[in-house]
Amino acid sequence: MSISIKPANPESIEEVKSLLAANNLPTADISDDAVLLFEARQSNEQVGTIGLEKYDGAGLLRSLAVKDGLKGLGIGEKLVNHLLDYCASEQVTELYLLTTTAEKYFEKFGFQQISRDMVSED
């Protein structure tokens, strides 16, 4: 399965929102300028997405989603690794995420559960 991951372009934002909604993820602020979205495509079909809100040297991982029927094929892992590589190249030294359902999934990428008061406000 050949997957390409690139920044989402303005024409694909509605497609990203549909994929997020299908995965019960929020879409209200996903079009904000502060959110950088990446999309995974196979041929010309969007198969996954992930986002990043960047704040100086910190970031918030946003909305990892993979199209139904393609989960478990490594697309999510490719998206997370792409985002981690991007963060390293952009000097994002702290990366956070908020989740109530995927704690175990993100542990394999080195994420650890912390309390909100441990997050710097800068």
All heavy atoms as an XYZ file, in Angstrom:
936
protein
N       0.850     -1.176      0.000
C       0.000      0.000      0.000
C       0.892      1.233      0.000
O       1.605      1.494      0.961
C      -0.908     -0.014      1.233
C      -1.701      1.259      1.395
S      -2.711      1.303      2.894
C      -3.983      0.148      2.484
N       0.878      1.998     -1.078
C       1.669      3.214     -1.198
C       0.865      4.406     -0.691
O      -0.174      4.744     -1.244
C       2.073      3.424     -2.659
O       2.772      4.633     -2.789
N       1.369      5.014      0.369
C       0.692      6.141      1.012
C       1.594      7.365      0.912
O       2.780      7.296      1.216
C       0.424      5.849      2.507
C      -0.416      4.596      2.696
C      -0.194      7.047      3.207
C      -1.837      4.714      2.268
N       1.023      8.488      0.504
C       1.763      9.749      0.545
C       1.129     10.632      1.620
O      -0.088     10.639      1.790
C       1.737     10.453     -0.809
O       0.432     10.851     -1.139
N       1.970     11.357      2.340
C       1.490     12.258      3.387
C       1.992     13.655      3.056
O       3.196     13.865      2.886
C       1.979     11.825      4.775
C       1.480     10.410      5.091
C       1.516     12.816      5.840
C       2.023      9.818      6.375
N       1.052     14.573      2.963
C       1.361     15.957      2.612
C       0.447     16.881      3.407
O      -0.601     16.454      3.885
C       1.128     16.191      1.120
C       2.036     15.369      0.239
C       1.792     15.649     -1.219
C       2.714     14.772     -2.042
N       2.474     14.835     -3.446
N       0.831     18.168      3.495
C      -0.095     19.115      4.124
C      -1.419     19.140      3.369
O      -1.442     19.076      2.134
C       0.630     20.460      4.006
C       2.073     20.094      3.890
C       2.101     18.806      3.123
N      -2.505     19.203      4.106
C      -3.828     19.276      3.477
C      -3.961     20.634      2.800
O      -3.539     21.652      3.347
C      -4.918     19.088      4.520
N      -4.524     20.644      1.620
C      -4.740     21.917      0.936
C      -6.159     22.400      1.218
O      -7.005     21.635      1.679
C      -4.458     21.789     -0.567
C      -5.332     20.753     -1.234
O      -6.532     20.714     -1.010
N      -4.732     19.915     -2.064
N      -6.430     23.679      0.985
C      -7.755     24.229      1.307
C      -8.910     23.461      0.653
O      -9.987     23.362      1.228
C      -7.682     25.664      0.784
C      -6.232     25.995      0.789
C      -5.514     24.705      0.482
N      -8.672     22.898     -0.520
C      -9.735     22.170     -1.220
C     -10.106     20.866     -0.526
O     -11.188     20.318     -0.753
C      -9.330     21.870     -2.672
C      -9.164     23.099     -3.529
C      -7.813     23.799     -3.339
O      -6.802     23.128     -3.066
O      -7.793     25.041     -3.433
N      -9.233     20.341      0.321
C      -9.523     19.053      0.960
C     -10.007     19.185      2.402
O     -10.240     18.176      3.064
C      -8.293     18.148      0.896
O      -7.224     18.701      1.611
N     -10.195     20.414      2.892
C     -10.608     20.612      4.289
C     -11.966     19.971      4.571
O     -12.162     19.347      5.618
C     -10.611     22.102      4.667
C      -9.187     22.659      4.606
C     -11.228     22.325      6.044
C      -8.189     21.974      5.519
N     -12.913     20.097      3.670
C     -14.225     19.471      3.893
C     -14.107     17.954      3.954
O     -14.791     17.301      4.749
C     -15.227     19.913      2.827
C     -15.646     21.368      2.940
C     -16.165     21.748      4.323
O     -16.984     20.998      4.896
O     -15.727     22.801      4.844
N     -13.222     17.402      3.152
C     -12.979     15.957      3.175
C     -12.360     15.556      4.522
O     -12.716     14.527      5.104
C     -12.040     15.598      2.013
C     -11.970     14.143      1.690
C     -11.112     13.866      0.463
O     -10.467     14.781     -0.099
O     -11.098     12.695      0.060
N     -11.440     16.384      5.030
C     -10.838     16.141      6.347
C     -11.925     16.182      7.420
O     -12.002     15.298      8.274
C      -9.729     17.177      6.656
C      -9.318     17.112      8.127
C      -8.528     16.975      5.758
N     -12.777     17.193      7.365
C     -13.855     17.310      8.351
C     -14.777     16.097      8.321
O     -15.208     15.606      9.366
C     -14.657     18.582      8.117
C     -13.931     19.841      8.532
C     -14.806     21.062      8.296
C     -14.126     22.334      8.729
N     -14.966     23.525      8.514
N     -15.085     15.594      7.145
C     -15.940     14.403      7.031
C     -15.274     13.190      7.669
O     -15.929     12.407      8.362
C     -16.249     14.109      5.564
O     -17.048     15.116      5.019
N     -13.971     13.044      7.438
C     -13.240     11.922      8.026
C     -13.202     12.040      9.549
O     -13.406     11.060     10.262
C     -11.819     11.861      7.456
C     -10.919     10.747      7.971
C     -11.530      9.370      7.713
C      -9.544     10.852      7.322
N     -12.982     13.249     10.056
C     -12.979     13.453     11.509
C     -14.349     13.151     12.101
O     -14.454     12.470     13.125
C     -12.556     14.883     11.842
C     -11.119     15.261     11.491
C     -10.869     16.735     11.773
C     -10.124     14.386     12.212
N     -15.399     13.659     11.466
C     -16.761     13.413     11.961
C     -17.079     11.922     11.960
O     -17.705     11.417     12.896
C     -17.766     14.188     11.115
N     -16.640     11.210     10.936
C     -16.879      9.767     10.860
C     -16.170      9.020     11.986
O     -16.564      7.908     12.339
C     -16.419      9.227      9.504
N     -15.130      9.643     12.551
C     -14.381      9.046     13.656
C     -14.725      9.686     14.999
O     -13.985      9.540     15.969
C     -12.875      9.159     13.384
C     -12.398      8.132     12.401
O     -12.047      7.019     12.779
N     -12.386      8.480     11.129
N     -15.851     10.419     15.035
C     -16.331     11.068     16.263
C     -15.310     12.012     16.886
O     -15.156     12.079     18.104
C     -16.778     10.020     17.288
C     -17.916      9.190     16.772
O     -18.873      9.717     16.211
N     -17.816      7.883     16.927
N     -14.604     12.759     16.023
C     -13.632     13.744     16.481
C     -14.152     15.143     16.179
O     -14.890     15.341     15.214
C     -12.278     13.519     15.799
C     -11.577     12.213     16.189
C     -10.395     11.946     15.278
C     -11.133     12.269     17.645
N     -13.749     16.133     16.980
C     -14.261     17.497     16.782
C     -13.784     18.112     15.464
O     -12.675     17.843     15.007
C     -13.702     18.267     17.977
C     -12.557     17.466     18.474
C     -12.828     16.043     18.112
N     -14.648     18.944     14.890
C     -14.321     19.608     13.627
C     -14.472     21.124     13.699
O     -14.101     21.817     12.764
C     -15.230     19.094     12.495
O     -16.592     19.406     12.814
C     -15.083     17.603     12.280
N     -14.995     21.637     14.798
C     -15.373     23.046     14.877
C     -14.226     23.996     14.571
O     -14.400     24.955     13.830
C     -15.960     23.355     16.252
N     -13.046     23.758     15.127
C     -11.944     24.707     14.949
C     -10.830     24.172     14.060
O      -9.747     24.737     14.001
C     -11.376     25.110     16.303
C     -10.779     23.939     17.058
O     -11.023     22.781     16.670
O     -10.072     24.182     18.046
N     -11.102     23.134     13.333
C     -10.066     22.478     12.539
C      -9.582     23.351     11.378
O      -8.472     23.187     10.890
C     -10.539     21.079     12.052
C      -9.352     20.163     11.867
C     -11.384     21.171     10.819
C      -8.709     19.713     13.132
N     -10.376     24.323     10.965
C      -9.986     25.214      9.872
C      -9.214     26.437     10.355
O      -8.792     27.257      9.543
C     -11.224     25.678      9.104
O     -11.888     24.591      8.531
N      -9.013     26.568     11.667
C      -8.278     27.709     12.210
C      -6.865     27.750     11.642
O      -6.250     26.713     11.386
C      -8.205     27.641     13.737
C      -9.529     27.929     14.408
O     -10.506     28.248     13.704
O      -9.581     27.827     15.643
N      -6.353     28.952     11.489
C      -5.000     29.126     10.972
C      -3.948     28.479     11.864
O      -2.864     28.139     11.396
C      -4.684     30.616     10.800
C      -5.463     31.241      9.655
O      -5.926     30.505      8.759
O      -5.603     32.480      9.653
N      -4.252     28.319     13.146
C      -3.292     27.733     14.089
C      -3.148     26.227     13.902
O      -2.220     25.627     14.437
C      -3.711     28.036     15.519
N      -4.041     25.599     13.151
C      -4.017     24.147     12.985
C      -3.428     23.795     11.620
O      -3.942     24.206     10.586
C      -5.433     23.546     13.115
C      -5.391     22.031     12.926
C      -6.045     23.902     14.461
N      -2.339     23.058     11.642
C      -1.726     22.539     10.418
C      -2.199     21.101     10.254
O      -2.003     20.276     11.148
C      -0.206     22.589     10.521
C       0.569     21.927      9.390
C       0.277     22.611      8.049
C       2.065     21.942      9.688
N      -2.838     20.822      9.141
C      -3.361     19.486      8.885
C      -2.514     18.768      7.838
O      -2.084     19.375      6.857
C      -4.801     19.565      8.372
C      -5.821     20.104      9.356
C      -7.127     20.397      8.640
C      -6.040     19.123     10.491
N      -2.312     17.495      8.061
C      -1.677     16.629      7.067
C      -2.704     15.588      6.657
O      -3.550     15.191      7.451
C      -0.457     15.919      7.666
C       0.670     16.846      7.995
C       0.808     17.350      9.281
C       1.590     17.212      7.031
C       1.850     18.210      9.594
C       2.636     18.076      7.334
C       2.769     18.571      8.621
N      -2.610     15.147      5.424
C      -3.498     14.078      4.975
C      -2.689     12.975      4.322
O      -1.675     13.224      3.678
C      -4.564     14.610      4.024
C      -4.054     15.225      2.757
C      -5.163     15.741      1.860
O      -6.331     15.379      2.046
O      -4.840     16.505      0.948
N      -3.147     11.759      4.566
C      -2.567     10.588      3.919
C      -3.458     10.233      2.739
O      -4.686     10.208      2.869
C      -2.491      9.419      4.900
N      -2.825     10.002      1.591
C      -3.568      9.644      0.391
C      -2.981      8.381     -0.225
O      -1.773      8.194     -0.243
C      -3.542     10.775     -0.625
C      -4.387     11.953     -0.194
C      -4.712     12.872     -1.367
N      -5.716     13.837     -0.990
C      -7.025     13.686     -1.171
N      -7.472     12.602     -1.755
N      -7.870     14.607     -0.791
N      -3.879      7.563     -0.703
C      -3.510      6.396     -1.487
C      -4.146      6.625     -2.848
O      -5.364      6.776     -2.934
C      -4.039      5.113     -0.856
C      -3.701      3.888     -1.663
C      -4.301      2.635     -1.059
O      -5.266      2.689     -0.314
N      -3.726      1.508     -1.400
N      -3.327      6.685     -3.878
C      -3.781      7.134     -5.194
C      -4.339      8.536     -4.995
O      -3.646      9.401     -4.498
C      -4.800      6.186     -5.794
O      -4.220      4.910     -5.953
N      -5.587      8.765     -5.292
C      -6.155     10.096     -5.100
C      -7.178     10.114     -3.961
O      -7.920     11.060     -3.814
C      -6.791     10.590     -6.402
C      -7.002     12.087     -6.400
O      -6.264     12.829     -5.741
N      -8.015     12.543     -7.105
N      -7.211      9.051     -3.169
C      -8.201      8.929     -2.097
C      -7.590      9.281     -0.747
O      -6.527      8.789     -0.374
C      -8.730      7.493     -2.049
C      -9.730      7.249     -0.959
C     -10.124      5.782     -0.854
O      -9.556      4.938     -1.566
O     -11.008      5.497     -0.038
N      -8.272     10.160     -0.016
C      -7.831     10.482      1.332
C      -8.132      9.283      2.236
O      -9.256      8.804      2.288
C      -8.558     11.715      1.862
C      -8.035     12.147      3.213
C      -8.830     13.300      3.765
O      -9.905     13.078      4.287
N      -8.311     14.501      3.616
N      -7.094      8.808      2.946
C      -7.260      7.638      3.799
C      -6.978      7.929      5.265
O      -7.215      7.084      6.122
C      -6.397      6.452      3.304
C      -6.868      5.988      1.928
C      -4.917      6.808      3.287
N      -6.450      9.127      5.559
C      -6.169      9.475      6.948
C      -5.782     10.931      7.081
O      -5.472     11.600      6.089
N      -5.807     11.394      8.323
C      -5.435     12.778      8.607
C      -4.889     12.896     10.022
O      -5.186     12.051     10.883
C      -6.636     13.732      8.406
O      -6.194     15.086      8.497
C      -7.718     13.492      9.431
N      -4.099     13.934     10.235
C      -3.580     14.278     11.558
C      -3.312     15.777     11.556
O      -3.050     16.357     10.502
C      -2.305     13.475     11.907
C      -1.985     13.557     13.393
C      -1.123     13.905     11.040
C      -0.934     12.555     13.853
N      -3.398     16.388     12.729
C      -3.186     17.822     12.796
C      -2.242     18.212     13.916
O      -1.932     17.417     14.807
N      -1.784     19.465     13.839
C      -0.881     20.019     14.837
C      -1.242     21.473     15.078
O      -1.389     22.246     14.134
C       0.573     19.945     14.338
C       1.619     20.650     15.195
C       1.822     19.913     16.519
C       2.938     20.766     14.443
N      -1.391     21.826     16.349
C      -1.460     23.228     16.756
C      -0.090     23.546     17.324
O       0.370     22.874     18.254
C      -2.514     23.448     17.849
C      -3.903     23.555     17.345
C      -4.878     23.885     18.464
O      -4.649     24.859     19.202
O      -5.858     23.137     18.595
N       0.561     24.552     16.768
C       1.931     24.878     17.158
C       1.959     26.161     17.978
O       1.344     27.156     17.596
C       2.787     25.031     15.897
C       4.243     25.127     16.138
C       4.972     25.121     14.807
C       6.376     25.624     14.984
N       7.055     25.815     13.714
N       2.658     26.115     19.106
C       2.812     27.249     20.006
C       4.288     27.369     20.359
O       4.758     26.688     21.257
C       2.004     27.055     21.292
C       0.541     26.835     21.035
C       0.015     25.550     20.974
C      -0.309     27.907     20.850
C      -1.338     25.352     20.744
C      -1.666     27.717     20.619
C      -2.164     26.433     20.569
O      -3.495     26.227     20.334
N       5.008     28.232     19.653
C       6.452     28.384     19.865
C       7.106     27.006     19.845
O       7.038     26.323     18.847
C       6.751     29.167     21.148
C       6.244     30.606     21.073
O       6.395     31.213     19.990
O       5.706     31.106     22.060
N       7.709     26.571     20.947
C       8.397     25.285     20.965
C       7.539     24.122     21.407
O       8.037     23.023     21.625
N       6.237     24.337     21.520
C       5.329     23.269     21.956
C       4.241     23.061     20.903
O       3.991     23.929     20.068
C       4.695     23.617     23.299
N       3.618     21.904     20.961
C       2.542     21.624     20.022
C       1.501     20.723     20.645
O       1.752     20.045     21.644
N       0.332     20.753     20.039
C      -0.772     19.891     20.441
C      -1.143     19.028     19.250
O      -1.505     19.547     18.187
C      -1.973     20.732     20.881
C      -3.240     19.963     21.256
C      -3.010     19.098     22.500
C      -4.390     20.938     21.494
N      -0.978     17.724     19.411
C      -1.375     16.789     18.358
C      -2.889     16.816     18.267
O      -3.576     16.702     19.276
C      -0.887     15.383     18.700
C      -1.078     14.298     17.653
C      -0.016     13.239     17.809
C      -2.446     13.680     17.692
N      -3.398     16.979     17.057
C      -4.834     17.100     16.856
C      -5.349     16.004     15.924
O      -4.808     15.780     14.853
C      -5.156     18.449     16.195
C      -4.925     19.656     17.059
C      -5.967     19.788     18.139
N      -7.317     19.755     17.621
C      -8.053     20.815     17.343
N      -7.577     22.018     17.551
N      -9.276     20.680     16.878
N      -6.375     15.347     16.337
C      -7.275     14.611     15.463
C      -6.618     13.641     14.498
O      -6.647     13.824     13.293
C      -8.138     15.610     14.691
O      -8.837     16.436     15.583
N      -6.063     12.583     15.022
C      -5.601     11.482     14.186
C      -6.820     10.660     13.793
O      -7.584     10.227     14.651
C      -4.602     10.606     14.952
C      -4.210      9.290     14.286
C      -3.464      9.542     12.981
C      -3.378      8.458     15.243
N      -7.012     10.469     12.494
C      -8.153      9.673     12.022
C      -7.757      8.889     10.778
O      -7.016      9.387      9.930
C      -9.343     10.577     11.697
N      -8.268      7.673     10.693
C      -8.049      6.807      9.538
C      -9.406      6.347      9.040
O     -10.312      6.071      9.834
C      -7.158      5.597      9.903
C      -7.047      4.620      8.745
C      -5.769      6.074     10.334
N      -9.537      6.272      7.737
C     -10.793      5.875      7.103
C     -11.198      4.470      7.543
O     -10.360      3.561      7.639
C     -10.621      5.927      5.586
C     -11.885      5.723      4.816
C     -11.645      5.937      3.337
C     -12.943      5.750      2.575
N     -12.746      5.987      1.145
N     -12.497      4.308      7.830
C     -13.023      2.986      8.179
C     -12.670      1.985      7.086
O     -12.666      2.306      5.905
C     -14.541      3.046      8.361
C     -14.943      3.689      9.681
O     -14.104      3.748     10.597
O     -16.100      4.148      9.783
N     -12.380      0.774      7.494
C     -12.013     -0.276      6.557
C     -10.519     -0.329      6.295
O     -10.022     -1.299      5.743
N      -9.797      0.726      6.705
C      -8.345      0.766      6.497
C      -7.579      0.833      7.816
O      -6.359      0.939      7.808
C      -7.974      1.955      5.609
C      -8.575      1.944      4.208
C      -8.226      3.224      3.461
C      -8.094      0.731      3.426
N      -8.305      0.772      8.913
C      -7.656      0.804     10.225
C      -6.901     -0.499     10.453
O      -7.302     -1.546      9.967
C      -8.696      1.043     11.319
C      -9.326      2.413     11.177
C     -10.407      2.653     12.190
C     -10.998      4.037     11.944
N     -12.084      4.348     12.836
N      -5.781     -0.406     11.175
C      -4.970     -1.588     11.450
C      -3.955     -1.903     10.369
O      -3.258     -2.906     10.451
N      -3.851     -1.033      9.362
C      -2.911     -1.265      8.261
C      -1.647     -0.407      8.380
O      -0.830     -0.390      7.471
C      -3.591     -0.997      6.910
C      -4.807     -1.863      6.596
C      -5.421     -1.446      5.263
C      -4.411     -3.336      6.562
N      -1.500      0.322      9.480
C      -0.307      1.122      9.694
C      -0.397      2.563      9.220
O       0.579      3.309      9.315
N      -1.555      2.978      8.733
C      -1.705      4.353      8.241
C      -1.599      5.344      9.398
O      -0.918      6.370      9.290
C      -3.033      4.523      7.480
C      -3.039      3.627      6.246
C      -3.257      5.985      7.091
C      -4.384      3.499      5.558
N      -2.250      5.053     10.517
C      -2.169      5.920     11.686
C      -0.739      6.050     12.174
O      -0.283      7.151     12.507
N      -0.024      4.959     12.211
C       1.373      4.979     12.642
C       2.216      5.852     11.703
O       3.052      6.642     12.157
C       1.920      3.560     12.677
C       3.321      3.466     13.214
C       3.781      2.026     13.384
O       2.954      1.102     13.420
O       5.012      1.845     13.496
N       1.992      5.736     10.403
C       2.720      6.567      9.442
C       2.408      8.047      9.659
O       3.303      8.893      9.583
C       2.375      6.165      8.007
C       2.973      4.846      7.594
C       2.595      4.486      6.176
C       3.162      3.112      5.838
N       2.861      2.697      4.478
N       1.150      8.360      9.933
C       0.769      9.752     10.176
C       1.419     10.294     11.445
O       1.944     11.415     11.444
C      -0.759      9.876     10.253
C      -1.489      9.858      8.926
C      -2.963      9.516      9.118
C      -1.325     11.190      8.207
N       1.404      9.529     12.522
C       2.016      9.983     13.773
C       3.515     10.173     13.574
O       4.083     11.199     13.972
C       1.727      9.016     14.943
C       2.521      9.418     16.177
C       0.241      8.982     15.256
N       4.178      9.217     12.940
C       5.620      9.347     12.713
C       5.946     10.538     11.821
O       6.935     11.237     12.053
C       6.196      8.056     12.133
C       6.333      6.973     13.183
O       6.624      7.255     14.343
N       6.102      5.740     12.792
N       5.108     10.796     10.827
C       5.301     11.967      9.973
C       5.200     13.244     10.805
O       6.033     14.153     10.672
C       4.262     11.980      8.843
C       4.420     13.123      7.909
N       5.289     13.094      6.839
C       3.852     14.360      7.891
C       5.240     14.247      6.201
N       4.376     15.028      6.825
N       4.211     13.301     11.672
C       4.031     14.476     12.519
C       5.206     14.642     13.485
O       5.690     15.754     13.698
C       2.712     14.399     13.287
C       2.379     15.660     14.076
C       1.961     16.780     13.131
C       1.286     15.391     15.068
N       5.678     13.551     14.057
C       6.829     13.623     14.965
C       8.076     14.116     14.232
O       8.829     14.942     14.757
C       7.089     12.260     15.612
C       6.007     11.763     16.569
C       6.311     10.339     17.024
C       5.838     12.695     17.750
N       8.291     13.640     13.009
C       9.419     14.111     12.195
C       9.274     15.594     11.881
O      10.242     16.352     11.946
C       9.536     13.317     10.898
C       9.988     11.883     11.111
O      10.502     11.558     12.208
O       9.817     11.075     10.180
N       8.064     16.005     11.544
C       7.808     17.412     11.254
C       8.114     18.265     12.493
O       8.769     19.310     12.401
C       6.363     17.622     10.802
C       6.019     19.071     10.605
C       6.319     19.716      9.406
C       5.419     19.809     11.626
C       6.027     21.065      9.231
C       5.128     21.153     11.459
C       5.435     21.775     10.265
O       5.156     23.106     10.098
N       7.643     17.824     13.650
C       7.878     18.566     14.894
C       9.376     18.694     15.168
O       9.850     19.768     15.559
C       7.175     17.894     16.065
S       5.385     18.109     16.044
N      10.129     17.634     14.964
C      11.575     17.684     15.180
C      12.225     18.694     14.237
O      13.105     19.459     14.658
C      12.186     16.299     14.990
N      11.788     18.738     12.999
C      12.373     19.668     12.029
C      11.986     21.113     12.307
O      12.674     22.037     11.882
C      11.978     19.283     10.604
O      10.622     19.590     10.356
N      10.894     21.316     13.025
C      10.405     22.660     13.339
C      10.714     23.077     14.779
O      10.161     24.048     15.275
C       8.887     22.726     13.107
C       8.491     22.566     11.654
C       8.949     23.738     10.798
O       8.752     24.889     11.206
O       9.509     23.473      9.718
N      11.592     22.335     15.450
C      11.997     22.616     16.825
C      10.825     22.649     17.809
O      10.809     23.433     18.760
C      12.801     23.931     16.934
C      14.214     23.844     16.390
C      14.274     23.827     14.878
O      13.647     24.645     14.229
N      15.015     22.898     14.308
N       9.837     21.810     17.573
C       8.761     21.614     18.542
C       9.287     20.569     19.525
O       9.390     19.391     19.191
C       7.454     21.144     17.865
C       6.388     20.829     18.902
C       6.954     22.186     16.878
N       9.658     21.028     20.720
C      10.329     20.146     21.682
C       9.379     19.507     22.683
O       9.758     18.577     23.387
C      11.425     20.921     22.442
O      10.824     22.046     23.096
C      12.513     21.397     21.491
N       8.155     20.026     22.775
C       7.136     19.441     23.642
C       5.896     19.198     22.792
O       5.412     20.103     22.127
C       6.771     20.393     24.775
C       7.902     20.727     25.705
C       7.491     21.745     26.755
O       6.366     21.616     27.299
O       8.260     22.662     27.005
N       5.397     17.986     22.816
C       4.193     17.656     22.053
C       3.199     16.987     22.987
O       3.528     16.025     23.675
C       4.522     16.735     20.878
C       3.384     16.402     19.932
C       2.818     17.667     19.277
C       3.843     15.432     18.861
N       1.999     17.525     23.004
C       0.937     17.030     23.873
C      -0.233     16.545     23.035
O      -0.356     16.887     21.861
C       0.447     18.157     24.804
C       1.541     18.722     25.677
C       2.252     19.855     25.296
C       1.864     18.113     26.882
C       3.261     20.372     26.099
C       2.876     18.622     27.699
C       3.568     19.748     27.289
O       4.560     20.256     28.087
N      -1.092     15.773     23.662
C      -2.362     15.410     23.046
C      -3.376     15.213     24.145
O      -3.027     14.943     25.291
C      -2.248     14.151     22.171
C      -2.036     12.813     22.884
C      -3.335     12.039     22.889
C      -0.974     12.018     22.171
N      -4.624     15.404     23.790
C      -5.733     15.162     24.708
C      -6.514     13.978     24.156
O      -6.914     13.993     22.991
C      -6.645     16.387     24.785
C      -5.985     17.686     25.218
C      -6.950     18.854     25.052
C      -5.517     17.580     26.654
N      -6.712     12.967     24.975
C      -7.485     11.817     24.521
C      -8.180     11.169     25.709
O      -7.670     11.205     26.829
C      -6.611     10.774     23.787
O      -7.450      9.725     23.297
C      -5.538     10.191     24.685
N      -9.320     10.616     25.444
C     -10.014      9.827     26.458
C     -10.169      8.382     26.003
O     -10.679      7.557     26.746
C     -11.416     10.415     26.744
O     -12.154     10.439     25.523
C     -11.302     11.821     27.313
N      -9.708      8.086     24.788
C      -9.928      6.746     24.243
C      -8.681      6.068     23.680
O      -8.716      4.869     23.430
C     -10.969      6.799     23.108
O     -10.481      7.660     22.084
C     -12.312      7.298     23.611
N      -7.602      6.806     23.455
C      -6.465      6.224     22.733
C      -5.149      6.294     23.504
O      -4.077      6.317     22.906
C      -6.328      6.924     21.384
N      -5.216      6.299     24.838
C      -4.002      6.405     25.635
C      -2.995      5.317     25.277
O      -1.810      5.586     25.075
C      -4.312      6.314     27.139
C      -5.215      7.388     27.664
C      -6.689      6.998     27.632
O      -7.041      5.928     27.090
O      -7.488      7.783     28.146
N      -3.450      4.081     25.212
C      -2.564      2.941     24.947
C      -1.929      3.039     23.560
O      -0.753      2.717     23.385
C      -3.328      1.616     25.084
C      -3.802      1.341     26.484
C      -2.641      1.061     27.403
C      -3.143      0.730     28.793
N      -2.117      0.855     29.795
N      -2.689      3.478     22.583
C      -2.157      3.595     21.220
C      -0.967      4.550     21.192
O       0.068      4.258     20.591
C      -3.245      4.074     20.255
C      -2.743      4.226     18.845
C      -2.592      3.118     18.021
C      -2.394      5.471     18.342
C      -2.107      3.249     16.730
C      -1.911      5.606     17.051
C      -1.770      4.499     16.248
O      -1.290      4.627     14.967
N      -1.087      5.689     21.848
C      -0.043      6.708     21.770
C       1.161      6.409     22.658
O       2.231      6.979     22.457
C      -0.621      8.094     22.073
C      -1.422      8.632     20.927
C      -2.807      8.584     20.946
C      -0.802      9.161     19.808
C      -3.552      9.060     19.885
C      -1.525      9.645     18.740
C      -2.906      9.596     18.773
N       1.024      5.488     23.600
C       2.165      5.101     24.440
C       3.310      4.555     23.598
O       4.475      4.788     23.909
C       1.747      4.072     25.486
C       0.987      4.661     26.641
C       0.528      3.610     27.644
O       0.814      2.399     27.462
O      -0.127      4.006     28.626
N       3.008      3.842     22.516
C       4.076      3.254     21.699
C       4.908      4.304     20.974
O       5.977      4.006     20.460
C       3.513      2.222     20.720
C       2.664      2.765     19.611
C       2.164      1.616     18.737
C       1.225      2.095     17.670
N       0.706      0.978     16.877
N       4.441      5.551     20.960
C       5.190      6.648     20.361
C       5.909      7.474     21.427
O       6.491      8.511     21.120
C       4.256      7.553     19.548
C       3.568      6.829     18.427
C       2.243      6.426     18.566
C       4.232      6.541     17.251
C       1.604      5.752     17.547
C       3.596      5.868     16.221
C       2.278      5.473     16.372
N       5.847      7.042     22.676
C       6.541      7.716     23.758
C       5.695      8.696     24.551
O       6.207      9.342     25.470
N       4.419      8.819     24.236
C       3.555      9.709     25.009
C       3.298      9.099     26.376
O       3.163      7.887     26.511
C       2.222      9.956     24.294
C       2.330     10.867     23.113
C       2.598     10.368     21.848
C       2.177     12.239     23.254
C       2.707     11.193     20.755
C       2.284     13.086     22.167
C       2.548     12.567     20.905
N       3.241      9.981     27.380
C       2.961      9.557     28.742
C       1.828     10.393     29.296
O       1.712     11.579     28.984
C       4.198      9.757     29.621
C       5.402      8.999     29.167
C       6.645      9.371     29.965
O       6.588     10.176     30.890
N       7.763      8.777     29.617
N       1.026      9.773     30.136
C      -0.077     10.501     30.753
C       0.472     11.435     31.822
O       1.293     11.046     32.651
C      -1.076      9.526     31.368
C      -2.322     10.205     31.854
C      -3.382      9.197     32.285
O      -3.178      7.993     32.246
N      -4.509      9.696     32.702
N       0.012     12.707     31.760
C       0.404     13.701     32.761
C      -0.846     14.485     33.150
O      -1.851     14.469     32.439
C       1.492     14.669     32.239
C       0.986     15.476     31.038
C       2.770     13.925     31.916
C       1.922     16.581     30.590
N      -0.750     15.184     34.258
C      -1.867     16.039     34.652
C      -1.749     17.364     33.914
O      -0.656     17.789     33.521
C      -1.894     16.261     36.162
O      -0.750     16.966     36.559
N      -2.867     18.033     33.723
C      -2.877     19.299     32.970
C      -1.991     20.361     33.614
O      -1.446     21.201     32.914
C      -4.293     19.817     32.836
C      -5.108     19.029     31.834
C      -6.463     19.694     31.638
N      -7.293     18.857     30.803
C      -7.750     19.231     29.635
N      -7.486     20.415     29.164
N      -8.504     18.422     28.933
N      -1.843     20.335     34.923
C      -1.035     21.380     35.569
C       0.455     21.221     35.283
O       1.250     22.104     35.600
C      -1.307     21.452     37.065
C      -0.980     20.163     37.807
O      -0.833     19.106     37.168
O      -0.879     20.226     39.047
N       0.858     20.125     34.672
C       2.254     19.927     34.292
C       2.580     20.539     32.932
O       3.744     20.599     32.544
C       2.602     18.427     34.290
C       2.578     17.805     35.667
S       2.995     16.045     35.620
C       4.708     16.106     35.137
N       1.585     20.993     32.209
C       1.780     21.575     30.880
C       2.131     23.046     31.043
O       1.438     23.789     31.734
C       0.502     21.439     30.015
C       0.688     22.108     28.669
C       0.131     19.974     29.861
N       3.231     23.448     30.397
C       3.637     24.855     30.487
C       2.609     25.729     29.759
O       2.010     25.303     28.780
C       5.015     25.061     29.885
O       4.995     24.828     28.497
N       2.417     26.915     30.243
C       1.430     27.818     29.649
C       2.051     28.783     28.663
O       1.400     29.691     28.176
C       0.688     28.574     30.750
C      -0.138     27.628     31.601
C      -1.055     28.368     32.544
O      -1.486     29.488     32.211
O      -1.361     27.812     33.593
N       3.322     28.623     28.343
C       3.998     29.522     27.401
C       3.724     29.161     25.974
O       3.578     28.130     25.547
C       5.517     29.489     27.628
C       5.858     30.043     29.001
O       5.038     30.759     29.564
O       6.956     29.732     29.486
